[in-house]
Structure formats: C-alpha cells, structure tokens
Amino acid sequence: MILVVRSPAPIVKIPENPTPKGADAFWIEAGDGTRLRALTWTPEAAGIAHPRGTVFVFNGRTEFAEKYFEVIGELIARDFAVATLDWRGQGLSDRALPDPRKGYVGDFNEFDGDLASFMGKVAPDFPRPWIALAHSMGGNILTRGVHDHPEWFSALVLSAPMLGLRLGRAMGMIRMLAFVATRLGFGDRYVPGGNAKAAHELPFEETVLTHDARRYAIYQALTRKEPKLGLGSATFGWLAASFRSIERIMTQAWLGAIKLPVLISVAGHDQLIERSSLEAAAKMLPDAQLVAVEGADHEVLIETDDLRAQFWRAFDAFVSRCLG
C-alpha cells in the first residue's frame, strides 16, 4: 500500500459559518501545474455509519468552498460523503493574472483539466455512487465533464447552470466585443463596467444573488476574513471563453449524448442566466427533470429557507429515484 502525503491547505473559519465535522483541506495539482484547493469529508471523518454515496460539490464563478458549508452539512445529514474544490482563478486556488481580482480563464478546457485532476486524485477515495451537484459556471463545466466522462457520475444536479447568459438584446454586440477584444490582446481587461469589487464590497441591497440577508452577510464576512477569497468582475477573456463553451454545449448532438439522469433547478428570478436556455437544455437531454424555484434569485442554495426547501425537496426525490 502506498501512503499518499498531501500538503495541508487552510480553511477560512468564522463563528457564523461552522465548518462541518471531519473537514480535510489540501492542495492538488492540475496537469499544467496550477495549484488547486480541495476539501473533503470522508464517511469516517464525518461520522457517517452507512454512506449512501458521495456528492461532489462544484461552485460557480467567484465562489469558494466555505460558502457551501451549510449545503455540505445538509448533504452529510443525508448520509452522503462530500468533496469539493476551488476552481483555478478563484477561492484559494492559483490565479492566472498578476491582479488576483480579475475573473479570467483562457478557455474552459482549463477547467476541464481541473475537474479531471480532481476526479483522478480525490474521487477514488470516496464511496459510490457518485453524484455531482454544480452551480452556475460549475454547471457548465460539469455538463462538459459528464459528456466526455460518462463513467464518473451516476446523476447530475444543476443549480441555475450557466448554459445561457441573460444579456437581452445586447447579446450579439457583447459577444462580438468579447471575441474582438480577446483577439486584439485585451483578454485580461475587465468587461465594460467591471471592476475589482468583490461580493463583500457590494451592499445587500445591490446584490442579484439572493433575497437572504443573513446568508449573504456570511458570504461577505468570509471574504472580509480572508481577502484572498475575493474576486471582482469578469474579463473579456473569461466572457469569450464562456460564450465558446455555451455554444459547444447547447446542441442536440452534445446534450443528446449525455445519458445519465439530470436535475436542472431554475431560479425563477434569475437575472444572470437565461431561463429559456435551461428549458431548451432539458428538452435536449435524454433523461432530464426541470424544477423551477419561482421567486428565487440566482443562488438558490443561499436563498431564504422557504426557497431552499423547494430545491431540497426536488433533490431528495430525484436522488431517491436515481439510487433506487
């Protein structure tokens, strides 16, 4: 037996966001040498006597592992082991640009590499069946992942997945601007109107993420405690990469090849993701269920209790069906 020694990584702790029992944080390396932070809760460490399997949690743009501690605790209470990571360019994982506040990626195949490294180096330690729970940008990445690696997961749960950006009539102009700016070498520049402000610097009254002031305050407090968690606006490079990835995914050929069961949660008041894109994706997927949480802002998992309860009811019913 080979003993694998992992380099420990920090966990940002604040009293109002308790760390679920049994957390282990460590660094892994992507194929290109990028250092990624992974956090895990094995059945033994979390005190789960009879695990039902493992839920792998994948967050969205600007997010980080600590933001999902409440969700992780709820999954552990459902007898699931849990593992998660910070994508490159956010959380405490390595960032590509000298200005760490810029949201940047050259292409989503870099995220594909992060996911492959995580599944190869972390996932094998965890009990099957494996379920993926992915939010927003993470949902885009996982839709790519399950297409290329159908053996990874038994089911996929998507929370407001980034399969269509809500940009209205300006969509075509913004898309062209992103591609032209990136082609001209301005991929590392903020999009128009963008800046270095992170979530903890944006008042609750201005957020389009949630109606829940308490949960949003926890998100802000975490970033104040560790400013390295903060991430500002997207760059032209990130935006162009997002358009390319969405266009790749949103075809009958791509989605029709994904055979595993998929639950798509629509945030009824989402101002970032185009609802019609999620409805279209559900029709193209062979085994998809769409559940609308009406009134919810983009981040259903940090919404008010009544809105979150709608998501968890759908999750529990879906997972019970998938696990037989």
N, C-alpha and C positions, 0 to 999 in steps of 0.2 A: 504494500500500500504506500502511495506517495503522499507525503504531508505537504499540502499547499499552504504556504505562509503568505497572508495577504497584508498589505500595508494599510493600517487603520486610517479612516477618514473622519473628519469632525461631523458632529450633529449639532445644529443650532437649536438651543433649548430656551424656552420661555415658559413661565408658570401656566399661562392660559392655553398652552398648546402642548399638553403632556405627550411625551414620547411613548408609544405603545411598548409594552413589556417585550423584551427579547431582541431589541434592535441591534443590528450589527452593520456598521458603515465601513466601507473600504474602497480602495481605488482599483479600477481595472483599466487596461489599456486597449484602445481601439487599434485596428490594423495599421493605421497611419501614425500611431504613437500618441494620439490625443488621450489625455488622462480623463477618465470619467468616474464620477462618484456613484457607487451602488449602495443601496440599503436593503437589508433582508430581515425577515422574521421566519425562521425555520419552525416547524411544529414543536420541536423540543424546547427551543428558546422561548417561544410564545406560550407554551403550556397547553398546546392542543393535543389532546389524547388520541382523537380519531379524526385526522385531517380528511376533508372532502376533496382535497386537491390544492392547487396553488393558483392565486390570482396575481398576475403581473400587471402593475400599475404604470401607465405611461402618460406623462403630463404634457401640457400644451406649451405654446411659446410664452416665455418669461417665467415659467413656473419652476418649482423645485420640490424635492421630496417632502420637506417639512410641512408644506402646505396641505399635504394629503394625510397627515397623521390621524385626523378624525376618521377619514374614509378607511384607512388601513386598520384602525381599531375596530371599525364596524365589520370589516371583512374577517378579521381574526375572531370576532364574536360569532361569526357564521362558520367557524371551524375551517377557514382557509389559511394556509401559509401565504406569505406575501413577499414580493420582491419588487424593487423599483430602481430607477436611475435618474440622474440629471443628464439630459441631452447635452452634447457639446454646445458651447456658446451660451450656457445659462446655468443657474444654480451654482454649485462649486466646481463643476467640470471646467476644463480648459476652454478659454475663449480665443477666437482666431485673430482678433484685431487688437492693436495697442490700446484703443479706447474700449474698455470692457462693457460699457453701457450700450454699445451698438448691437442691435439684433441682426446677426449676419450668419449666412451659410452660403457656400458657393453653389452647392447643388444638393438635393435631397438624397443623393446616393451616399453622401457623408453620414447622414442619419441612418441609412440602411446599414452602413458599416458599424455604427454604434450598436444598433439592435442585434446584429449578427454576433458581435463580440460579447454582448450581454447574454444572449441566449446560449452561446458556446461555453462561456466561462462561469456563469452564475446559475442558469436554469437547471443544469443536470443534478444539482444538489437537492432539488425540490420534488415533492411527490406529484404524480399525475393524478387526474387530468389537469392540464394547464389551460387557464382562461386568461385572455388579455382584456384589460379594462383601460381604454385610452381616451383621452380628452383632446379635442380641437386639433392642433398640429400633430399631437401624438396619434390621433385617429387617422390622419393622412399617412403617417409613417407606417402604422400597423396595417393599413389596407394594402400598402406596398408589400409589407413583410409577409402577410398571410398568402398573398398571391404567389410569391417566389418560394415560400417555405410552408406548404400546406401541412407538413408534419409537426410544426411547432405547437399549435393550439387546437383544442377541441371546440372552442367557442370564442367569439369576439364580441365585446360590448363597447360601443362607441358613444361617447358623450359629446354632442354638438361637434362632430368631426369636421375638419377643415376640408370639405370636398367642393366648396364653392364660396368665394368671398362675397360679402354683401357690399357692393360698391355702386349699385344702381346704374344710372345712365352713363356715369363716368368710367365704367368698367373698361371699355375699349381703349380710351385715352390713357388711363392709368397703366394698363397692361403694356401699351406701346412705349410709354415713358420709362417703365421699369426695364424693358428689354433694351431700349436705346441707351439709357444711362449706363447700364451694366456693360454693354458692348463698348461704350466710349471710355470705360475705365473708372466709372463713378459708382461701382457696386458697393463700395464701403461708405457711401454717403447716406445720411438719413433721408427717408422719403419726405416729400414736401409737407411741412407742418410738424415733422417729427423732431424729437429732442431727447435729451438724456434722462428725462424724468422717469423714475421707476414708480411702481404702484404705491409705495409708501409716501410718495410726494404728491399724490393725486387725492384730493378730498373725496370722501364717500359720496357726496352729492354729485360728483362729476363722473363716477365710475359707471361703466355699462356692463360690469361683470356680474353683479349680484344685488339683490334687494336686502341682504342681511348685513346690517351694520356691524354686528359683533364678529362674525366670521371675517369680514373684510378688515376689521381692526386687527385681528390676529395676523392676517397676511401682512399688513403694514408693520406690525410690531416685529415680526420675524426679520423683515428686511432692514428695519432700523437697528436691530440687534447685530446683524451681520450684513453690512452694506454690500459685500461681495455678491450677495444673492440678487441684488437689484439689476434690472435690465430695462433699458429705455425702448425707444421706438424701433421699428424695423428699418432696415436699409434697402436700397434698390436691389442689392444682391439677393437678400432674403425674399423680397417680393417677387422678383423674376423667377427664382427657384421654386417658389410656391405655385406660381401660375403653371410652370412646366410640369410640376408633379400632379396638380389637379387635372390638367389636360391629359396626362398619361393615364390616370386612374379612371376618369369619368367616361368610359366607353363600355359598350356591351361586351366586347371581347375581353377586356380586363376584369370587370366585375363578374361577368358570367363564369369566369374560371375559378372563382372563389366558392368552394362547395360547403365550407363549414357554416354552422348557424351564426347569424349576426343579429344583434340587437342594436338599433340606432335610436338614441334618445335625442329628440328635437327640443330645443329651448324655445318656447313659444314667443318670447320677447327678445330673441337674439338679434343684436344689432351688428354682429360681426360675420355670421355665417348665413348664407342664403338658404332659406328653408326648402325652396324648390329643388335645390341640388341634392338634399338628403332624401327627399321623396323620390327623385329620379334614381338615386343610387339604390334605394330599397327595391324598386321595380326591376332593376338590372341584376341584382344579386339573386342567386337561386333559392337561398333559404334565409330570408331577412324579415325581421319584425320591426316596425316603426312605432315608437311610443312618443307622443307629444306631451311635454310638461308645459301646459299653457300658462303664460304669465311669467315664466322663468327667464331670467337674463342668461347670458352666455354660459356661465359656470354653474350648472345645475348642482354640482356636488358641493358648492359652498353657498347654496341658496338658503332660503328660510326653511324651517323644519317641515312645513306642510308641502312645499315643493319638492324637497329632498325625499320625503316619504313616498311620493309618486314614483320617483326614479327607483327607489329600493324595492317597491312592490313589483315593478316590472322586472328588475334584476333578479329577484328571488324566483319569480315564476319562470323566467327564461332559463336560469341556471338549473333549476329543478328539472325542467324538461330536457335540457342538454345532458344532464348527468344521469337521467333515467331514474 
